[in-house]
Every structure is written in C-alpha cells, then in structure tokens.
Amino acid sequence: MAGYNFVLDRDELNQMLGGGFPKGSLIMIDGPSGSGKSALCQRFAFGLLDNKNTVTYISTQLTTKNFIGQMKSLDYPIGIRLLKGELLYIPVFPLLKESKPRIDFIQRLMGAEGLYEKNIIIIDTLSALIRYGTDAAKSLELISFFKKISGMQKTIIITMDSAELPTHVVSEFKDAAEILITLKMRQMGTEMLRTMIINKYSRPEIQVGAMIGFKVEAKSGVMINISGVS
C-alpha cells in the first residue's frame, strides 16, 4: 500500500490504523471537546515527520509558542522540523478570537496555495474554523476542494466537533471521508478513558481495529490503553 507512515517505537498506533494513512485520502476525526482530537493530531504530525514526511498543521487552539511547548511536554519535539521547513504551522487562534463572524475562512483555506504543498495537511479543528460562515453549498465547495488536493496524492486530516455544525453539513464531510474516526470518552474513577471508533476505512484489504483505547500522558504522548475500550 502506498501510504504515509507515522510509526513510532513507543506505541502501536500506526499498525493498528492500517500501517499508515493512504496517500490521497481525506481523514475525519470527530469528537467533543476534551476527547483527544488535538493530542492525536499532534501524535500523527510527529510520527509523520519522524518518517520523513512533510506536514502543514493549521490550529484553531494554540499559538506557535504554545504548540511547541505542548509538543515538547508530550515528548514530541518539533522545533528542528519547523526550522528545516518540514513542518509548516499556522495558528488561526488569534484571528478566531478577534473576528469570528467577519472572516470567511472557507475562502481563505481554498485560496492559500502554500498550505497544500506538504504531503499531509492537518486542520484542527475545522468545525471551529467554518462554523460562522458555512452552509450546504460552501461545505460542498470545500469538500470538492479537499478532493482536488487529495487527488494530487496529498492526505488531509480534519478534526471536528460535530455539535458545532448543522447535522447536514457534518454528514457531507462524513460521507466524503475515506477514513472516519469517532472519539468517545468516559470517566472511570480518577482516569479519563478515551476510545477511537473506526467507523469507516475505505481500503477493505487493510486490517484495522474497530475500537482503540488510548490515553494521553505527559512525557509519553498518546499511549494505547486496552482498558479504554468501552
């Protein structure tokens, strides 16, 4: 399989998700706030970079300084990747905070060609970026644009909190995604258990787990957690 490898010796996530992300695919990760969307994106980004891929990371939550600090706290150091140009980090957080309704991020996403030069494009969280200016027509336009980019063998990873968007818009993105992962979480004692549910994986020849429990630990990052499966 031609794919983008994100294997790390410290966990089995790459193997459990099919041995890498297929080239030219749209991957959607859906989950509520706190479910681990950003931690997974950070894990994927670090693993992809560690396996000689290039990444664009668009964040609606962290400044560049905070992103570097967050990655370092999870033992995912990426400072050198930024300096070498292997990682392009775009913080949208300041724009969201200052001018939520006035900026058409969908048009800006489609107009910024430089964002799509890397092998993998991660947008975390897309729903926060487009919730003030989306409708069915704009959503379909953005999906068509993503499909055009993926047709050039780029892989796009988007995260969403489906509660932030109309149901029909979320459905359009879910239908378009080649890989769909839903995140669930539940409290058990003092521990927060998180689970990845693989709702869709468009390559039937690839074996992937239906449910993967995981936890996020300081200095260790994302770790597979068998007890997290619920």
Secondary structure, DSSP 8 states (H G I E B T S, - for coil): --EE----TT--HHHHTTSSEETT-EEEEE--TTSSHHHHHHHHHHHHHHTT--EEEEESS--HHHHHHHHHHTT---HHHHHHTSEEEEE-HHHHHH-TTT--HHHHHHH-GGGGSSSEEEEETHHHHHTTS--HHHHHHHHHHHHHHHTTT-EEEEEE-GGGS-HHHHHHHHHH-SEEEEEEEEEETTEEEEEEEEEEES-TTS---SEEEEEEETTTEEEE-GGG--
